[in-house]
Amino acid sequence: MANRLNKAHGVTLVELMIAIAMSGIVIGLAMFTWTYISRHTTLQKQKSLFYSQAEAIAAGIANTVRTSPNVISYSTNAITCVDKNHGDTVTYELYGDSLRKNTVGIPCVAEGARFTTFAIEEKAIPIQLPPGAVYDEKKQIDVLLVLTLGMENGTGLSCTVPMQIKVKKPLDNTGISARGLWNF
């Protein structure tokens, strides 16, 4: 019974120091993991917002052109058409790092985003007249416009969104496509 009373209870200073060091390591790893996951989640949200905004702007422009009764003109970085709802002329153009609709900049929700590319390219879809067929002025050819919208932000994030728009374009009297008013 005397042995039992003399036995020391508790922990030594060395055991206490080891426990504190191990707890610090576990807490440090948990904080590192939490910070990494939070940063990665925030970055993915920014990427998602960035890409979805670029796609939404490109789809809006493509829809305006696709549903327009007349595409008046286009160049490599601008297009002018008639709005189907109001009958007003709508012009989209890249001016510096700003994409403008009727001289008003299109706002970007994504932080630090700017426009780098707004390109329009025409790709003719060839027509074939049967042998001996007579050319009809009222016929139109299908034309594929490829609209490319590029955006980037200051952190190195960038994207390019291509959109294809199939439109009708009238032929001139020689059978060659005319670049005047487009009726579709």
C-alpha positions in Angstrom: 0.0 0.0 0.0 2.9 2.3 0.6 3.9 1.9 -3.1 0.6 3.1 -4.2 0.8 6.4 -2.3 4.3 7.3 -3.5 3.5 6.8 -7.2 3.4 10.1 -9.1 0.4 11.0 -11.3 0.5 13.5 -14.2 2.7 14.1 -17.2 6.3 15.2 -17.5 7.5 18.4 -19.1 8.9 16.4 -22.1 5.5 14.7 -22.7 3.7 18.0 -22.5 6.1 19.6 -25.0 5.7 16.7 -27.5 1.9 17.0 -27.2 2.0 20.8 -27.8 4.3 20.3 -30.9 2.0 17.6 -32.3 -1.1 19.7 -31.8 0.6 22.7 -33.5 1.5 20.5 -36.5 -2.1 19.2 -36.8 -3.6 22.7 -36.5 -1.0 24.1 -39.0 -1.9 21.4 -41.6 -5.6 22.0 -41.1 -5.2 25.8 -41.6 -3.0 25.2 -44.7 -5.6 22.9 -46.2 -8.5 25.3 -45.4 -6.6 28.2 -47.0 -5.7 26.2 -50.1 -9.3 25.0 -50.5 -10.7 28.5 -50.0 -8.3 30.1 -52.5 -9.0 27.3 -55.0 -12.8 27.7 -54.6 -12.6 31.5 -55.1 -10.4 31.1 -58.2 -12.8 28.6 -59.7 -15.8 30.9 -59.0 -13.9 33.8 -60.8 -13.1 31.5 -63.7 -16.7 30.4 -64.0 -18.0 33.9 -63.9 -15.4 35.0 -66.4 -16.2 32.3 -68.9 -20.0 32.5 -68.5 -19.9 36.2 -69.0 -17.9 35.9 -72.2 -20.3 33.2 -73.5 -23.4 35.3 -72.6 -22.1 38.4 -74.3 -21.1 36.4 -77.5 -24.5 34.6 -77.5 -26.3 37.9 -77.1 -24.5 39.4 -80.1 -25.0 36.3 -82.1 -28.7 36.3 -81.3 -29.1 39.9 -82.3 -27.3 39.2 -85.7 -29.1 35.9 -86.3 -32.6 37.5 -85.7 -31.9 40.8 -87.5 -33.9 41.5 -90.6 -30.9 43.2 -92.2 -27.2 43.0 -91.5 -26.0 46.4 -92.9 -22.3 46.0 -92.8 -19.4 44.2 -91.0 -15.7 44.4 -90.9 -13.1 42.4 -89.0 -13.9 44.1 -85.7 -17.4 45.6 -86.1 -20.9 44.6 -87.3 -24.0 46.7 -87.9 -27.5 45.3 -88.1 -31.1 46.2 -87.6 -32.7 45.2 -84.2 -35.7 43.0 -84.9 -37.7 44.4 -82.0 -37.2 48.2 -82.4 -36.0 48.6 -86.0 -33.1 50.6 -84.7 -29.5 50.2 -86.0 -27.3 48.2 -83.6 -23.5 48.4 -84.0 -21.0 46.2 -82.1 -17.4 47.2 -82.3 -14.1 46.7 -80.5 -12.7 50.0 -79.5 -9.3 49.6 -77.6 -10.1 47.1 -74.9 -13.8 48.0 -74.8 -16.6 46.2 -76.7 -19.2 48.8 -77.5 -22.8 48.6 -78.5 -23.9 51.8 -80.2 -20.8 53.6 -78.7 -21.7 52.6 -75.2 -19.3 50.1 -73.5 -20.7 46.7 -72.6 -20.0 46.3 -68.9 -18.0 43.3 -67.5 -19.1 41.8 -64.2 -15.9 39.8 -63.9 -13.3 41.8 -62.0 -10.6 43.4 -64.1 -12.0 41.9 -67.3 -11.3 43.5 -70.7 -12.0 42.6 -74.3 -9.1 41.6 -76.4 -10.7 40.2 -79.6 -13.9 40.9 -81.5 -13.5 39.3 -84.9 -16.0 38.5 -87.6 -15.1 36.2 -90.5 -17.3 35.2 -93.4 -17.2 31.7 -94.6 -19.4 31.1 -97.7 -21.3 27.9 -97.9 -21.0 27.0 -101.6 -24.2 26.6 -103.7 -24.4 24.3 -106.6 -26.8 25.0 -109.4 -28.0 22.0 -111.4 -26.7 21.9 -115.0 -28.8 24.1 -117.3 -30.5 25.9 -114.3 -31.3 29.5 -114.8 -30.1 31.9 -112.1 -32.9 33.5 -110.1 -32.1 36.9 -108.5 -34.4 36.2 -105.6 -32.4 33.2 -104.5 -30.1 33.6 -101.5 -27.0 31.8 -100.4 -26.3 30.6 -96.9 -23.3 32.3 -95.3 -21.6 31.4 -92.1 -20.3 34.2 -90.0 -17.8 33.2 -87.4 -17.9 35.6 -84.5 -14.9 35.4 -82.1 -15.0 37.2 -78.7 -11.8 37.2 -76.5 -11.5 38.5 -73.0 -8.8 38.6 -70.4 -8.2 40.0 -66.9 -5.1 41.2 -65.1 -4.4 37.9 -63.4 -3.6 36.0 -66.6 -7.0 34.5 -67.1 -8.2 34.6 -70.7 -10.8 33.0 -72.9 -11.9 33.0 -76.5 -15.5 32.2 -77.4 -16.3 31.4 -81.1 -19.9 31.6 -82.3 -21.2 30.5 -85.7 -24.1 32.3 -87.2 -25.8 31.0 -90.3 -27.4 33.8 -92.3 -28.9 34.3 -95.8 -27.2 36.6 -98.2 -28.6 37.7 -101.6 -26.7 37.0 -104.8 -26.0 39.7 -107.4 -26.9 39.1 -111.0 -23.7 37.2 -111.8 -24.3 34.6 -109.1 -21.6 36.0 -106.9 -22.6 37.0 -103.4 -23.3 40.7 -102.9 -22.0 42.7 -99.9 -24.9 45.1 -99.8 -27.9 44.7 -97.6 -28.6 41.2 -96.4 -32.1 40.1 -96.1 -32.7 37.0 -94.1 
